[in-house]
Every structure is written in C-alpha cells, then in structure tokens.
Amino acid sequence: MPSYGKGKPLTDMAQENAYDLVVIGGGPAGYAGAIRAAQLGHKAACIEMERPGGTCLNWGCIPTKALLKSAELFQEMRHAETYGLACENVTVDFAKVMQRSRIVADQMAKGIGFLFKKNKVEHITGKGRVILPGLVEITSGESQGRLLQSKNILLATGCTPKVIPGLTPDGERVLTSFEALKLQKMPGSIIIMGAGAIGVEFAYFLNALGCKVTLVEMLPRILPIEDDDVSASLERAFKKQGITIRTGVKAENVHVERSGVKLELVGADGAREAAQAECLLLAIGVTANTNGLLGSKVTLATDRGFITVDDHYQTSIKGVYGAGDVIGPPWLAHVATYESVQAVNGMFGHGSPQRVKVFPGCTYCQPQVASAGLTERACREKGLKYRIGKFPFTASGKAVASDHTEGFVKFIIAEETDEILGAHIIGSEATELIAECVLAMQMEGTWQDIHAAIHAHPTLSEAVAESAAASHNEAIHI
Ligand code: FAD
C-alpha cells in the first residue's frame, strides 16, 4: 500500500477526505458549482489557490466596474451645467479611485466565503491537481499533500490574460488588465493593444480621467464580435471623447524603454506608423489555466489549450467535468456560472444539462454596448432572410431628459417566423436593457412578444419595444 503525506496509507487518507464533488477553482464557475452541489444535498469542496471569487470578483468584472463608475461620474460632474448645476474644479484622485475598486473587490470576495459557510461547502486554500480520475491532490498551501477523493471532479480553473512572448508585464511599462488594476499613478499616455471588451473598457476609463489613449485593433473594427453598426457607432463616440483609434493594424517591434514604450503599427498594405506612450496595455485575449492541473498519469483532450467537454460538460475522462473560461469562449462570468450549474445538475441527475445558447455580451464603457444572438453580418453569411428594426435613443423621452441620447436599439427579426435572431444595443444602460431581449430569445419569442408587453413610460426600455415594432414599421415615435 503506497503511503502519502503524513505516512497514512493512501486509501485511508483519501477515504477521510471523501466528497461527492471536488471543484478546482473558486471563480464564478467553481464557487457556483460547489454551492449548487451543496444545494442538492451533496458534500462539496472547493479548492482555490488565491482567494475565492476568481478573476471576476478579484481582477475582472467587479473591480473594473467600480473604476468605470468613477469615470462615468467624473464625466457627468464635468458636464453638470447641462443639468443646470454648478460643479466646478472637479479633480481626480487616481490612487483613491483605484483604492475604491480594491475595496469593492475585497467586499465581494469576502461574500463568497460567507456563501461557502452558509452552504457548508468546504473551502480549501491551495492548488489542486488531478492525479487520477477520482483523486485530487493539494499541491500548495496549508493543506499541501492532502488527498481528496470524489466520483465527480469539476475543473473550473479559468484563464489568465495572454501576453506576447518576450514582453513580460512589469506593472509599469507593460501591463495586462491584472497590472492595470493595481496602478497607483495614472499614466500620461497609454497604447491599448486589443479592442475587445476589456481593451475598450480600459480605453474609456483612462481617457475619461485624462490619460491620452491610443486603442489598437488588428481586425477592421473595435469590438469586432459586435454588430457592424454598433462598432461604427462606438468608434464615433470614442473619437468624440478624444480616444485615438487605429484599426486593421498590427503592433510590431515593441521596444520597452525607461521612459516609455515605442512600437510600430503595420497596416494590411504594409504601411508603417510609429507610436509611443508611457505604457502598453495588452488586452489580446486569454489562455487557459491548466498548468500543474493534471498529474503525469492524466491526459485530457483540449482544443487550442482549452479543455474539451461534451454536452454533459464531461471531459475526455469519465467523472471529470469542466466549466467556465477554461473550456473556451465565450469568456464571461455569467456563462461560467451557467455552465457549472448545468454540469452539476447533470452529474447528480437533476435534469438534463443545457449547453449555452442565448447569452448576453456586455461592454461597460459609455455608451454601453450589449447584445445577444446573431449580428446582421452573421445572418447575411448564413443566408437568412431577416428584417431590421432600429430605434435611436434621440427619440426616447427618458434618454433626452437624462441627456444620454447616444446610440440605438437594433433588432434582427426572422422574415418568415418573426423570431428574434439578434438584439444589439448601444447607449446608456444598454447592459441592463439587454435582459429583456435575452428572456424573449430564450423563449423563442417574436418581435410581437416584445412589442405587446407594455413598457413603462418614460423609460429607456421603451426604445426596446419601439425597435421591435420598427421591424414592421409600427414604431410610433420615429
Ligand atoms: P476564474 O474567475 O478565472 O476563476 C478561476 C479560479 O481558479 C481562479 O481564482 C484561480 O486562482 C483558480 N485556480 C486556477 N488554477 C487552480 C488550481 N490548480 N488550483 C486551485 N485554484 C486554481 N466577464 C463578464 O461576464 N463581465 C465582465 O464585465 C467582465 N469583465 C472582465 C474584466 C476583466 C479585466 C477580465 C480580465 C475579465 C472580465 N470578465 C468579465 C471575464 C470573467 O472574469 C471571466 O469570464 C470569469 O471570471 C470566468 O470564471 P471562471 O470561474 O471560469 O474562472
């Protein structure tokens, strides 16, 4: 009988540590999966090597939204005279803005500890590694050497920001979102590489507080996965705000110097343009956290580094499941939570697990961007027959009263069935407004379902109803 750790036989040690579910990773996928198992009456443990909450609560969704709120408020205060108010000499205390973001993250992360206790989920601090199907070893921290046995293992180890080989984030000249969330001093200028949601949110935040921002994107549009109209509208808004935008260019020859970063932007035609700034933020995607996750006897099928799962979220090994960022796109906290809850429901026979179909994608800059379903370009590429309904916020009483008239709601409606194929919103509170569209799409609703529901007046949500109606020329206010 092999012995392990404190000299006890391996099987004895493992039996003392027997669970119905062992989760590795305590982010939105991991903590939700562990809590769901506990809700279903099962004994669950969640192993997290940092503190619970994952990227989302600690270094992603939540701290960035705290920063964006400061930026938004600052902009509102600067334009107070629009509302008949005097608010002079408003200044930014960057260190305090950052400090508030950390306090918010701390508060939320502590909340997960409370939820674990409430649901009797055992939280183990340390790094988890699957050494055999059904057996997990803690390889760092106070519990190092402990073995946990479970028929079900859920891998929810998330992702880390991608870096460019040879360009190590130093927290001063080269940053990823992780280092950017720890800045103590606002840089005078920054080049942001990558105009997906993270790059765009940092561009808005830093520019709003007075940093000179250049946003660089290799693809032809900013927010390239959004509808073309939305990307174009956001680009116009950002340029008006003073952000320099370079799309369709690749950043090359990056030189990190004592005083800043210099690089070249290379267009599709080979044209080169020099660019420089105090620092460079890499917002170019993510890589899966699988380093040290599997023992030498365990191999899992992967696709571009992300763990492959089947319709039951089971990996290529029976009893080992995956959920969240580590199983690939879309890399979103709410999707991560949905996947893990579905995986856990499935593994304990609580209904049949659903894969992600309709989900909202949100970007919290100003104007905000939110969408669900297909873009118009995707509909064209699929050869679908569709109608467009579009309603501008300039025609919304609530938007005018609030002086937030930028943007529109756009629906893409199937010509034959009237079903909603896509919903795209750019404007104030877009990220809240999208919920109604997601619900309708989840229920395979039609434009008439949205239109027939009475929307409160005056609200921005009226623009959603009017946009649905506009698809059949029935909008009243345009
Ligand atoms: P994670 O949250 O990354 O959690 C994985 C956890 O596993 C981590 O805590 C890690 O420490 C731990 N871990 C890894 N390996 C091990 C191991 N071997 N043993 C023990 N623990 C381990 N999404 C949104 O939906 N909305 C947003 O507004 C949003 N904003 C974002 C802003 C930024 C700057 C970033 C970087 C991301 C943002 N995201 C946003 C994405 C979101 O954070 C992720 O989709 C979400 O956190 C994924 O959850 P997860 O549980 O799969 O992984």
Boltz pocket constraint, residues with backbone or C-beta under 6 A from the ligand:
constraints:
  - pocket:
      binder: B
      contacts: [[A, 24], [A, 25], [A, 26], [A, 27], [A, 28], [A, 29], [A, 30], [A, 47], [A, 48], [A, 49], [A, 50], [A, 51], [A, 52], [A, 53], [A, 54], [A, 55], [A, 56], [A, 57], [A, 59], [A, 60], [A, 61], [A, 62], [A, 64], [A, 126], [A, 127], [A, 128], [A, 129], [A, 156], [A, 157], [A, 158], [A, 159], [A, 177], [A, 198], [A, 289], [A, 291], [A, 292], [A, 293], [A, 323], [A, 324], [A, 325], [A, 326], [A, 330], [A, 331], [A, 332], [A, 333], [A, 334], [A, 335], [A, 336], [A, 362], [A, 364]]
      max_distance: 6.0
